[in-house]
Amino acid sequence: MASLNVNDHLITIYKDTLNYVCNMDTCNTLNLSYEQSHNTNLNCSQDTYLGLVRHCSAISNNGNWYAVVKERNLIIWSTSNWAQKSIKILERAASKIFFTPSDNTIIVADKTGDVYSFCVNDDVNSKGILLMGHLSILLDITMTSDENFIITCDRDEKIRVTHYPNTYNIKSFCLGHSEFVTNILLLNDNILLSSSGDGSFKFWKFLEGTCIFTYHVNEDFKNIFSYDDINQCIITNIVTYNVNTDNIIICVSVHNFDGIFVYNCDCNLDFNVRFIQKINCYEPLDFVIHKELLWILNYSNSYLLNALMWNNSSNKFEKLIGSNINKILQIINDELLHKFGDTSVDLTVLSKKYNLKEKIKKKIKLY
């Protein structure tokens, strides 16, 4: 599963040996390399879990650092000169990484359900600090802007809100999804948005663990798109764009379906959600929204990366006309189109039932 990051100045695309960076100010591009860790005990084979391969990457909030997980190395570069700062050793394969709001720390969630923290400014290639653990694979993780809480979601349908840095203290659980929780993101300091393999996304008062609204995307597949034979509607990615303080745009992708589904949410009307657009593309590998632009990474014969701009008048994402972004897209697609293979995975395996006692035994053996 490839990863895409965009900020005001950089576009990064990461998959396997491709660690591609484009500077939007200069249109310069490079494929980053790294110095291998000298840890002889490190297992450097690509680590997979249930067929799900995560290519984790993140840009710091201030734009000064870029990090990826390669095999079981957490590698950090300075974006000013692309000098490699350090390599941190991971215990196991990562499923998600992010920089804390202060950019002092990188948080890593791994495939066994553990969460580690790594100091960004520590040049020593040291191991991370174990913060907490789940009994199931972690699929997403985020943090509140004040850094008081870490929020995690896992294969076992749970969303956990944990105090930080005192992570032994759990604040609340957000329970209600009937399948694994694929994504979580904060809309503000009070509201969390989650998506799931049960085909729904939910809004939560996460500090209370209270679900305040649920929207069933799987019903749209039957009622709007006439997909009567759909077995399971797995939401693979969900991102938002704030049109104003009361109105947000929600973009959703579904496993094994082409296109991105766009919804309008009126937060003043008890989270009134309505479908407004289907963006035609191959099943997206990843997509992000930065400011008013929706960036879409997908594997097709004609392009790899595309960008659409939100239009308040038409209430849709539309093609860019006469923009410098088109020049950047042309450069990236010319350089990468034929170097990028298919990265699709079977996410339905995450919903298979398994023995909890066996899971606990395996977890204990790791320590």
C-alpha positions as YAML, in Angstrom:
chain: A
units: angstrom
residues:
- id: 1
  name: MET
  ca: [0.00, 0.00, 0.00]
- id: 2
  name: ALA
  ca: [1.74, 3.17, -1.21]
- id: 3
  name: SER
  ca: [1.71, 6.44, 0.73]
- id: 4
  name: LEU
  ca: [1.36, 10.05, -0.40]
- id: 5
  name: ASN
  ca: [2.20, 13.26, 1.51]
- id: 6
  name: VAL
  ca: [1.66, 16.86, 0.42]
- id: 7
  name: ASN
  ca: [2.38, 20.19, 2.11]
- id: 8
  name: ASP
  ca: [2.93, 23.73, 0.80]
- id: 9
  name: HIS
  ca: [6.29, 22.89, -0.75]
- id: 10
  name: LEU
  ca: [6.70, 19.12, -1.07]
- id: 11
  name: ILE
  ca: [5.09, 16.06, -2.59]
- id: 12
  name: THR
  ca: [6.37, 12.67, -1.43]
- id: 13
  name: ILE
  ca: [5.45, 9.24, -2.81]
- id: 14
  name: TYR
  ca: [6.72, 6.12, -1.08]
- id: 15
  name: LYS
  ca: [6.48, 2.49, -2.16]
- id: 16
  name: ASP
  ca: [9.09, -0.27, -1.82]
- id: 17
  name: THR
  ca: [12.38, 1.04, -3.29]
- id: 18
  name: LEU
  ca: [10.73, 4.21, -4.58]
- id: 19
  name: ASN
  ca: [11.08, 7.08, -2.11]
- id: 20
  name: TYR
  ca: [10.27, 10.01, -4.35]
- id: 21
  name: VAL
  ca: [10.31, 13.70, -3.47]
- id: 22
  name: CYS
  ca: [9.22, 16.66, -5.60]
- id: 23
  name: ASN
  ca: [9.89, 20.26, -4.57]
- id: 24
  name: MET
  ca: [6.91, 22.24, -5.88]
- id: 25
  name: ASP
  ca: [8.81, 25.54, -5.65]
- id: 26
  name: THR
  ca: [11.68, 24.48, -7.91]
- id: 27
  name: CYS
  ca: [10.14, 21.43, -9.67]
- id: 28
  name: ASN
  ca: [13.27, 19.49, -8.68]
- id: 29
  name: THR
  ca: [12.82, 15.79, -7.95]
- id: 30
  name: LEU
  ca: [14.90, 13.07, -6.31]
- id: 31
  name: ASN
  ca: [14.64, 9.48, -5.15]
- id: 32
  name: LEU
  ca: [15.97, 9.28, -1.61]
- id: 33
  name: SER
  ca: [18.43, 6.61, -0.60]
- id: 34
  name: TYR
  ca: [19.52, 5.74, 2.91]
- id: 35
  name: GLU
  ca: [22.43, 4.25, 4.80]
- id: 36
  name: GLN
  ca: [21.59, 0.78, 6.03]
- id: 37
  name: SER
  ca: [21.45, 0.16, 9.76]
- id: 38
  name: HIS
  ca: [24.40, -1.78, 11.17]
- id: 39
  name: ASN
  ca: [22.22, -3.75, 13.57]
- id: 40
  name: THR
  ca: [23.15, -7.34, 12.77]
- id: 41
  name: ASN
  ca: [20.14, -8.69, 14.66]
- id: 42
  name: LEU
  ca: [17.71, -6.78, 12.46]
- id: 43
  name: ASN
  ca: [15.36, -8.77, 10.26]
- id: 44
  name: CYS
  ca: [15.39, -6.76, 7.03]
- id: 45
  name: SER
  ca: [12.86, -8.84, 5.09]
- id: 46
  name: GLN
  ca: [9.65, -7.06, 4.10]
- id: 47
  name: ASP
  ca: [7.26, -7.72, 6.96]
- id: 48
  name: THR
  ca: [3.65, -8.40, 6.01]
- id: 49
  name: TYR
  ca: [0.65, -9.14, 8.15]
- id: 50
  name: LEU
  ca: [-2.55, -10.67, 6.83]
- id: 51
  name: GLY
  ca: [-1.54, -9.61, 3.33]
- id: 52
  name: LEU
  ca: [-1.48, -5.95, 4.38]
- id: 53
  name: VAL
  ca: [1.80, -4.18, 3.56]
- id: 54
  name: ARG
  ca: [2.15, -0.69, 4.95]
- id: 55
  name: HIS
  ca: [4.51, 1.81, 3.34]
- id: 56
  name: CYS
  ca: [4.57, 4.35, 6.17]
- id: 57
  name: SER
  ca: [5.79, 7.91, 5.65]
- id: 58
  name: ALA
  ca: [5.16, 11.35, 7.15]
- id: 59
  name: ILE
  ca: [6.24, 14.98, 6.81]
- id: 60
  name: SER
  ca: [6.58, 16.98, 10.03]
- id: 61
  name: ASN
  ca: [4.07, 19.74, 10.65]
- id: 62
  name: ASN
  ca: [6.74, 22.43, 10.29]
- id: 63
  name: GLY
  ca: [8.02, 20.80, 7.10]
- id: 64
  name: ASN
  ca: [11.56, 20.38, 8.42]
- id: 65
  name: TRP
  ca: [11.61, 16.57, 8.62]
- id: 66
  name: TYR
  ca: [10.56, 13.63, 6.49]
- id: 67
  name: ALA
  ca: [10.38, 10.07, 7.81]
- id: 68
  name: VAL
  ca: [9.67, 6.65, 6.33]
- id: 69
  name: VAL
  ca: [9.70, 3.08, 7.58]
- id: 70
  name: LYS
  ca: [11.87, 0.87, 5.41]
- id: 71
  name: GLU
  ca: [11.71, -2.77, 6.46]
- id: 72
  name: ARG
  ca: [12.20, -2.28, 10.23]
- id: 73
  name: ASN
  ca: [14.14, 0.97, 10.10]
- id: 74
  name: LEU
  ca: [12.59, 4.35, 10.90]
- id: 75
  name: ILE
  ca: [14.61, 6.77, 8.76]
- id: 76
  name: ILE
  ca: [14.53, 10.55, 9.19]
- id: 77
  name: TRP
  ca: [15.80, 13.16, 6.70]
- id: 78
  name: SER
  ca: [16.18, 16.91, 6.95]
- id: 79
  name: THR
  ca: [14.13, 18.51, 4.16]
- id: 80
  name: SER
  ca: [16.49, 21.49, 3.93]
- id: 81
  name: ASN
  ca: [19.30, 19.50, 2.28]
- id: 82
  name: TRP
  ca: [17.92, 15.93, 2.34]
- id: 83
  name: ALA
  ca: [20.71, 14.75, 4.60]
- id: 84
  name: GLN
  ca: [19.85, 11.62, 6.53]
- id: 85
  name: LYS
  ca: [19.56, 12.51, 10.19]
- id: 86
  name: SER
  ca: [19.18, 9.11, 11.85]
- id: 87
  name: ILE
  ca: [17.87, 5.57, 11.68]
- id: 88
  name: LYS
  ca: [15.78, 4.25, 14.53]
- id: 89
  name: ILE
  ca: [15.36, 0.52, 15.04]
- id: 90
  name: LEU
  ca: [11.79, -0.82, 15.16]
- id: 91
  name: GLU
  ca: [10.84, -3.97, 17.02]
- id: 92
  name: ARG
  ca: [8.28, -4.95, 14.38]
- id: 93
  name: ALA
  ca: [6.75, -3.73, 11.15]
- id: 94
  name: ALA
  ca: [4.89, -0.42, 11.40]
- id: 95
  name: SER
  ca: [1.29, 0.16, 10.37]
- id: 96
  name: LYS
  ca: [1.27, 3.97, 10.84]
- id: 97
  name: ILE
  ca: [3.66, 6.78, 11.81]
- id: 98
  name: PHE
  ca: [3.13, 10.48, 12.50]
- id: 99
  name: PHE
  ca: [4.90, 13.49, 13.99]
- id: 100
  name: THR
  ca: [3.41, 14.94, 17.15]
- id: 101
  name: PRO
  ca: [2.05, 18.51, 16.80]
- id: 102
  name: SER
  ca: [5.23, 19.91, 18.43]
- id: 103
  name: ASP
  ca: [7.37, 17.89, 15.94]
- id: 104
  name: ASN
  ca: [9.64, 16.72, 18.76]
- id: 105
  name: THR
  ca: [8.53, 13.11, 18.59]
- id: 106
  name: ILE
  ca: [7.55, 10.46, 16.05]
- id: 107
  name: ILE
  ca: [4.85, 8.05, 17.14]
- id: 108
  name: VAL
  ca: [4.90, 4.57, 15.59]
- id: 109
  name: ALA
  ca: [2.06, 2.04, 15.68]
- id: 110
  name: ASP
  ca: [3.09, -1.49, 14.77]
- id: 111
  name: LYS
  ca: [1.48, -4.66, 13.46]
- id: 112
  name: THR
  ca: [1.27, -6.35, 16.87]
- id: 113
  name: GLY
  ca: [-0.69, -3.48, 18.43]
- id: 114
  name: ASP
  ca: [2.14, -1.69, 20.23]
- id: 115
  name: VAL
  ca: [2.82, 2.06, 20.13]
- id: 116
  name: TYR
  ca: [6.35, 3.50, 20.44]
- id: 117
  name: SER
  ca: [7.71, 7.03, 20.61]
- id: 118
  name: PHE
  ca: [11.04, 8.20, 19.12]
- id: 119
  name: CYS
  ca: [12.77, 11.50, 19.78]
- id: 120
  name: VAL
  ca: [13.28, 13.38, 16.51]
- id: 121
  name: ASN
  ca: [16.26, 15.42, 17.73]
- id: 122
  name: ASP
  ca: [18.14, 12.42, 19.08]
- id: 123
  name: ASP
  ca: [20.90, 11.63, 16.59]
- id: 124
  name: VAL
  ca: [21.64, 8.33, 18.30]
- id: 125
  name: ASN
  ca: [20.15, 5.36, 16.45]
- id: 126
  name: SER
  ca: [18.33, 4.23, 19.57]
- id: 127
  name: LYS
  ca: [15.23, 2.16, 20.16]
- id: 128
  name: GLY
  ca: [11.90, 3.75, 20.94]
- id: 129
  name: ILE
  ca: [9.95, 3.99, 24.19]
- id: 130
  name: LEU
  ca: [6.98, 1.64, 24.48]
- id: 131
  name: LEU
  ca: [3.88, 3.69, 25.24]
- id: 132
  name: MET
  ca: [1.05, 1.16, 25.18]
- id: 133
  name: GLY
  ca: [-0.28, -1.97, 23.52]
- id: 134
  name: HIS
  ca: [-3.38, -3.47, 21.95]
- id: 135
  name: LEU
  ca: [-4.17, -7.15, 21.46]
- id: 136
  name: SER
  ca: [-4.78, -6.53, 17.75]
- id: 137
  name: ILE
  ca: [-3.07, -4.89, 14.78]
- id: 138
  name: LEU
  ca: [-3.33, -1.09, 14.88]
- id: 139
  name: LEU
  ca: [-4.70, 0.37, 11.66]
- id: 140
  name: ASP
  ca: [-4.52, 4.09, 12.45]
- id: 141
  name: ILE
  ca: [-3.39, 6.48, 15.15]
- id: 142
  name: THR
  ca: [-3.61, 10.22, 15.77]
- id: 143
  name: MET
  ca: [-3.11, 12.79, 18.53]
- id: 144
  name: THR
  ca: [-4.99, 15.85, 19.76]
- id: 145
  name: SER
  ca: [-3.46, 19.25, 18.98]
- id: 146
  name: ASP
  ca: [-2.66, 19.88, 22.66]
- id: 147
  name: GLU
  ca: [-0.85, 16.49, 22.83]
- id: 148
  name: ASN
  ca: [-2.95, 15.42, 25.79]
- id: 149
  name: PHE
  ca: [-4.45, 12.34, 24.13]
- id: 150
  name: ILE
  ca: [-3.43, 9.61, 21.69]
- id: 151
  name: ILE
  ca: [-6.27, 7.97, 19.77]
- id: 152
  name: THR
  ca: [-5.82, 4.50, 18.29]
- id: 153
  name: CYS
  ca: [-8.00, 2.09, 16.31]
- id: 154
  name: ASP
  ca: [-7.56, -1.60, 15.65]
- id: 155
  name: ARG
  ca: [-8.77, -4.73, 13.94]
- id: 156
  name: ASP
  ca: [-11.02, -5.55, 16.90]
- id: 157
  name: GLU
  ca: [-13.52, -2.75, 16.13]
- id: 158
  name: LYS
  ca: [-12.21, -0.56, 18.97]
- id: 159
  name: ILE
  ca: [-11.21, 3.08, 19.15]
- id: 160
  name: ARG
  ca: [-9.23, 3.89, 22.30]
- id: 161
  name: VAL
  ca: [-8.58, 7.37, 23.70]
- id: 162
  name: THR
  ca: [-5.50, 7.35, 25.94]
- id: 163
  name: HIS
  ca: [-3.87, 10.06, 28.04]
- id: 164
  name: TYR
  ca: [-0.44, 11.21, 26.88]
- id: 165
  name: PRO
  ca: [2.28, 10.95, 28.04]
- id: 166
  name: ASN
  ca: [0.75, 8.94, 30.91]
- id: 167
  name: THR
  ca: [-0.49, 6.25, 28.55]
- id: 168
  name: TYR
  ca: [-1.33, 3.81, 31.33]
- id: 169
  name: ASN
  ca: [-4.43, 5.97, 31.87]
- id: 170
  name: ILE
  ca: [-7.26, 5.30, 29.37]
- id: 171
  name: LYS
  ca: [-9.75, 8.13, 28.97]
- id: 172
  name: SER
  ca: [-12.47, 6.39, 26.94]
- id: 173
  name: PHE
  ca: [-13.41, 3.81, 24.31]
- id: 174
  name: CYS
  ca: [-15.46, 4.61, 21.22]
- id: 175
  name: LEU
  ca: [-17.39, 1.40, 20.53]
- id: 176
  name: GLY
  ca: [-19.98, 0.92, 17.81]
- id: 177
  name: HIS
  ca: [-18.34, -0.28, 14.61]
- id: 178
  name: SER
  ca: [-19.11, -3.92, 13.79]
- id: 179
  name: GLU
  ca: [-15.88, -4.47, 11.83]
- id: 180
  name: PHE
  ca: [-12.24, -3.35, 11.95]
- id: 181
  name: VAL
  ca: [-11.69, 0.42, 12.11]
- id: 182
  name: THR
  ca: [-9.59, 1.56, 9.14]
- id: 183
  name: ASN
  ca: [-9.17, 5.31, 9.70]
- id: 184
  name: ILE
  ca: [-9.56, 7.97, 12.38]
- id: 185
  name: LEU
  ca: [-9.12, 11.73, 12.06]
- id: 186
  name: LEU
  ca: [-9.88, 14.69, 14.27]
- id: 187
  name: LEU
  ca: [-12.29, 17.29, 12.93]
- id: 188
  name: ASN
  ca: [-11.65, 19.57, 15.91]
- id: 189
  name: ASP
  ca: [-10.78, 19.33, 19.60]
- id: 190
  name: ASN
  ca: [-14.09, 17.63, 20.38]
- id: 191
  name: ILE
  ca: [-15.16, 15.56, 17.34]
- id: 192
  name: LEU
  ca: [-13.50, 12.46, 15.84]
- id: 193
  name: LEU
  ca: [-14.38, 10.91, 12.49]
- id: 194
  name: SER
  ca: [-13.84, 7.17, 11.95]
- id: 195
  name: SER
  ca: [-14.34, 4.71, 9.08]
- id: 196
  name: SER
  ca: [-14.62, 0.96, 9.09]
- id: 197
  name: GLY
  ca: [-14.83, -2.32, 7.26]
- id: 198
  name: ASP
  ca: [-18.53, -2.33, 8.15]
- id: 199
  name: GLY
  ca: [-19.13, 0.27, 5.40]
- id: 200
  name: SER
  ca: [-19.88, 3.21, 7.67]
- id: 201
  name: PHE
  ca: [-18.24, 6.34, 8.99]
- id: 202
  name: LYS
  ca: [-19.07, 7.71, 12.40]
- id: 203
  name: PHE
  ca: [-18.76, 11.00, 14.26]
- id: 204
  name: TRP
  ca: [-17.77, 10.79, 17.93]
- id: 205
  name: LYS
  ca: [-17.49, 12.95, 21.00]
- id: 206
  name: PHE
  ca: [-14.32, 10.99, 21.61]
- id: 207
  name: LEU
  ca: [-13.54, 12.17, 25.15]
- id: 208
  name: GLU
  ca: [-16.93, 10.81, 26.21]
- id: 209
  name: GLY
  ca: [-16.84, 7.77, 23.92]
- id: 210
  name: THR
  ca: [-20.21, 8.79, 22.48]
- id: 211
  name: CYS
  ca: [-21.25, 8.26, 18.84]
- id: 212
  name: ILE
  ca: [-23.31, 11.23, 17.67]
- id: 213
  name: PHE
  ca: [-23.95, 10.27, 14.03]
- id: 214
  name: THR
  ca: [-23.44, 7.32, 11.67]
- id: 215
  name: TYR
  ca: [-23.54, 7.32, 7.88]
- id: 216
  name: HIS
  ca: [-23.75, 4.04, 5.96]
- id: 217
  name: VAL
  ca: [-21.80, 4.24, 2.71]
- id: 218
  name: ASN
  ca: [-22.77, 0.65, 1.91]
- id: 219
  name: GLU
  ca: [-26.39, 1.76, 1.51]
- id: 220
  name: ASP
  ca: [-25.31, 4.24, -1.18]
- id: 221
  name: PHE
  ca: [-23.81, 1.39, -3.17]
- id: 222
  name: LYS
  ca: [-27.24, -0.20, -3.37]
- id: 223
  name: ASN
  ca: [-29.43, 2.89, -3.65]
- id: 224
  name: ILE
  ca: [-27.26, 5.24, -5.76]
- id: 225
  name: PHE
  ca: [-24.82, 3.01, -7.66]
- id: 226
  name: SER
  ca: [-27.05, -0.11, -7.90]
- id: 227
  name: TYR
  ca: [-24.37, -2.51, -6.69]
- id: 228
  name: ASP
  ca: [-26.66, -5.24, -5.38]
- id: 229
  name: ASP
  ca: [-24.01, -7.95, -5.24]
- id: 230
  name: ILE
  ca: [-21.56, -6.17, -2.95]
- id: 231
  name: ASN
  ca: [-20.38, -8.56, -0.23]
- id: 232
  name: GLN
  ca: [-18.53, -6.15, 2.00]
- id: 233
  name: CYS
  ca: [-18.10, -2.39, 1.77]
- id: 234
  name: ILE
  ca: [-14.67, -1.72, 3.29]
- id: 235
  name: ILE
  ca: [-13.80, 1.97, 3.58]
- id: 236
  name: THR
  ca: [-10.05, 2.13, 2.88]
- id: 237
  name: ASN
  ca: [-9.43, 5.86, 3.24]
- id: 238
  name: ILE
  ca: [-11.31, 8.95, 4.38]
- id: 239
  name: VAL
  ca: [-10.17, 12.60, 4.29]
- id: 240
  name: THR
  ca: [-11.91, 15.91, 4.90]
- id: 241
  name: TYR
  ca: [-11.83, 19.51, 3.71]
- id: 242
  name: ASN
  ca: [-13.28, 22.35, 5.78]
- id: 243
  name: VAL
  ca: [-15.26, 24.63, 3.47]
- id: 244
  name: ASN
  ca: [-16.14, 26.80, 6.47]
- id: 245
  name: THR
  ca: [-16.73, 26.36, 10.19]
- id: 246
  name: ASP
  ca: [-20.09, 24.64, 9.63]
- id: 247
  name: ASN
  ca: [-19.54, 22.74, 6.41]
- id: 248
  name: ILE
  ca: [-17.06, 19.96, 5.66]
- id: 249
  name: ILE
  ca: [-16.40, 17.82, 2.60]
- id: 250
  name: ILE
  ca: [-15.73, 14.11, 3.18]
- id: 251
  name: CYS
  ca: [-13.94, 11.98, 0.56]
- id: 252
  name: VAL
  ca: [-14.16, 8.20, 0.84]
- id: 253
  name: SER
  ca: [-12.65, 5.24, -1.03]
- id: 254
  name: VAL
  ca: [-13.92, 1.66, -0.91]
- id: 255
  name: HIS
  ca: [-11.90, -1.52, -1.32]
- id: 256
  name: ASN
  ca: [-12.09, -3.08, -4.80]
- id: 257
  name: PHE
  ca: [-14.13, -0.19, -6.23]
- id: 258
  name: ASP
  ca: [-12.91, 2.46, -8.63]
- id: 259
  name: GLY
  ca: [-13.48, 6.09, -7.77]
- id: 260
  name: ILE
  ca: [-13.69, 8.40, -4.77]
- id: 261
  name: PHE
  ca: [-17.05, 9.22, -3.22]
- id: 262
  name: VAL
  ca: [-17.59, 12.80, -2.03]
- id: 263
  name: TYR
  ca: [-20.05, 13.85, 0.66]
- id: 264
  name: ASN
  ca: [-21.14, 17.18, 2.08]
- id: 265
  name: CYS
  ca: [-21.67, 17.38, 5.83]
- id: 266
  name: ASP
  ca: [-23.58, 20.26, 7.43]
- id: 267
  name: CYS
  ca: [-22.38, 20.28, 11.04]
- id: 268
  name: ASN
  ca: [-25.10, 22.76, 12.03]
- id: 269
  name: LEU
  ca: [-27.88, 20.33, 11.13]
- id: 270
  name: ASP
  ca: [-27.00, 17.41, 13.36]
- id: 271
  name: PHE
  ca: [-24.36, 16.22, 10.91]
- id: 272
  name: ASN
  ca: [-26.63, 16.08, 7.87]
- id: 273
  name: VAL
  ca: [-24.61, 14.13, 5.27]
- id: 274
  name: ARG
  ca: [-25.44, 13.89, 1.57]
- id: 275
  name: PHE
  ca: [-23.68, 12.38, -1.42]
- id: 276
  name: ILE
  ca: [-22.62, 15.03, -3.97]
- id: 277
  name: GLN
  ca: [-20.01, 13.56, -6.35]
- id: 278
  name: LYS
  ca: [-18.24, 10.43, -7.60]
- id: 279
  name: ILE
  ca: [-14.71, 11.14, -8.85]
- id: 280
  name: ASN
  ca: [-13.83, 8.70, -11.61]
- id: 281
  name: CYS
  ca: [-10.43, 7.06, -11.22]
- id: 282
  name: TYR
  ca: [-8.96, 3.62, -10.71]
- id: 283
  name: GLU
  ca: [-9.11, 2.37, -7.14]
- id: 284
  name: PRO
  ca: [-6.92, 4.95, -5.36]
- id: 285
  name: LEU
  ca: [-3.73, 3.80, -3.67]
- id: 286
  name: ASP
  ca: [-3.79, 6.88, -1.45]
- id: 287
  name: PHE
  ca: [-5.25, 10.38, -1.49]
- id: 288
  name: VAL
  ca: [-4.91, 13.49, 0.65]
- id: 289
  name: ILE
  ca: [-6.42, 16.96, 0.79]
- id: 290
  name: HIS
  ca: [-4.10, 19.91, 1.29]
- id: 291
  name: LYS
  ca: [-5.90, 23.24, 1.42]
- id: 292
  name: GLU
  ca: [-8.42, 23.17, -1.47]
- id: 293
  name: LEU
  ca: [-6.63, 20.52, -3.55]
- id: 294
  name: LEU
  ca: [-7.46, 16.81, -3.57]
- id: 295
  name: TRP
  ca: [-4.34, 14.81, -4.55]
- id: 296
  name: ILE
  ca: [-5.02, 11.29, -5.85]
- id: 297
  name: LEU
  ca: [-2.41, 8.55, -6.22]
- id: 298
  name: ASN
  ca: [-3.62, 5.65, -8.33]
- id: 299
  name: TYR
  ca: [-2.23, 3.10, -10.75]
- id: 300
  name: SER
  ca: [-3.49, 3.60, -14.30]
- id: 301
  name: ASN
  ca: [-2.11, 3.52, -17.83]
- id: 302
  name: SER
  ca: [-2.35, 7.27, -18.30]
- id: 303
  name: TYR
  ca: [-1.28, 8.87, -15.02]
- id: 304
  name: LEU
  ca: [-0.09, 8.08, -11.51]
- id: 305
  name: LEU
  ca: [-0.82, 11.33, -9.66]
- id: 306
  name: ASN
  ca: [-3.68, 13.74, -10.21]
- id: 307
  name: ALA
  ca: [-4.98, 16.85, -8.42]
- id: 308
  name: LEU
  ca: [-8.46, 18.37, -8.37]
- id: 309
  name: MET
  ca: [-9.55, 21.70, -6.90]
- id: 310
  name: TRP
  ca: [-12.64, 22.28, -4.80]
- id: 311
  name: ASN
  ca: [-15.10, 24.70, -6.43]
- id: 312
  name: ASN
  ca: [-17.51, 26.37, -4.01]
- id: 313
  name: SER
  ca: [-19.82, 27.44, -6.83]
- id: 314
  name: SER
  ca: [-20.37, 24.01, -8.33]
- id: 315
  name: ASN
  ca: [-19.91, 22.22, -4.98]
- id: 316
  name: LYS
  ca: [-17.54, 19.73, -6.64]
- id: 317
  name: PHE
  ca: [-13.90, 18.90, -7.15]
- id: 318
  name: GLU
  ca: [-12.87, 19.94, -10.66]
- id: 319
  name: LYS
  ca: [-9.87, 19.77, -12.99]
- id: 320
  name: LEU
  ca: [-7.17, 22.42, -12.65]
- id: 321
  name: ILE
  ca: [-6.98, 24.90, -15.51]
- id: 322
  name: GLY
  ca: [-3.89, 27.01, -16.21]
- id: 323
  name: SER
  ca: [-2.21, 26.09, -12.94]
- id: 324
  name: ASN
  ca: [1.46, 25.53, -12.18]
- id: 325
  name: ILE
  ca: [0.32, 22.34, -10.45]
- id: 326
  name: ASN
  ca: [-0.33, 20.82, -13.88]
- id: 327
  name: LYS
  ca: [3.35, 21.30, -14.76]
- id: 328
  name: ILE
  ca: [4.36, 19.53, -11.56]
- id: 329
  name: LEU
  ca: [1.93, 16.69, -12.24]
- id: 330
  name: GLN
  ca: [3.36, 16.27, -15.74]
- id: 331
  name: ILE
  ca: [6.90, 15.99, -14.37]
- id: 332
  name: ILE
  ca: [5.92, 13.41, -11.76]
- id: 333
  name: ASN
  ca: [3.84, 11.31, -14.15]
- id: 334
  name: ASP
  ca: [6.55, 11.35, -16.82]
- id: 335
  name: GLU
  ca: [9.14, 10.16, -14.31]
- id: 336
  name: LEU
  ca: [7.12, 7.61, -12.35]
- id: 337
  name: LEU
  ca: [4.29, 6.23, -14.48]
- id: 338
  name: HIS
  ca: [6.16, 3.17, -15.73]
- id: 339
  name: LYS
  ca: [8.12, 2.62, -12.51]
- id: 340
  name: PHE
  ca: [5.10, 2.10, -10.33]
- id: 341
  name: GLY
  ca: [3.50, -1.34, -10.07]
- id: 342
  name: ASP
  ca: [0.16, -2.38, -8.71]
- id: 343
  name: THR
  ca: [0.04, -2.28, -4.89]
- id: 344
  name: SER
  ca: [-3.44, -3.59, -4.24]
- id: 345
  name: VAL
  ca: [-4.00, -5.87, -1.23]
- id: 346
  name: ASP
  ca: [-6.90, -7.96, 0.02]
- id: 347
  name: LEU
  ca: [-8.32, -6.18, 3.04]
- id: 348
  name: THR
  ca: [-11.21, -8.63, 3.49]
- id: 349
  name: VAL
  ca: [-8.85, -10.86, 5.49]
- id: 350
  name: LEU
  ca: [-9.00, -8.35, 8.32]
- id: 351
  name: SER
  ca: [-12.63, -9.26, 8.98]
- id: 352
  name: LYS
  ca: [-12.02, -13.00, 9.37]
- id: 353
  name: LYS
  ca: [-12.75, -14.30, 12.85]
- id: 354
  name: TYR
  ca: [-9.88, -15.58, 14.92]
- id: 355
  name: ASN
  ca: [-9.19, -17.09, 18.31]
- id: 356
  name: LEU
  ca: [-8.54, -14.45, 20.97]
- id: 357
  name: LYS
  ca: [-6.78, -16.90, 23.29]
- id: 358
  name: GLU
  ca: [-4.29, -17.78, 20.56]
- id: 359
  name: LYS
  ca: [-3.72, -14.07, 19.90]
- id: 360
  name: ILE
  ca: [-2.90, -13.46, 23.57]
- id: 361
  name: LYS
  ca: [-0.47, -16.39, 23.57]
- id: 362
  name: LYS
  ca: [1.33, -15.04, 20.51]
- id: 363
  name: LYS
  ca: [1.50, -11.58, 22.08]
- id: 364
  name: ILE
  ca: [3.05, -12.95, 25.28]
- id: 365
  name: LYS
  ca: [5.71, -14.86, 23.33]
- id: 366
  name: LEU
  ca: [6.95, -11.59, 21.83]
- id: 367
  name: TYR
  ca: [8.13, -10.31, 25.23]
...
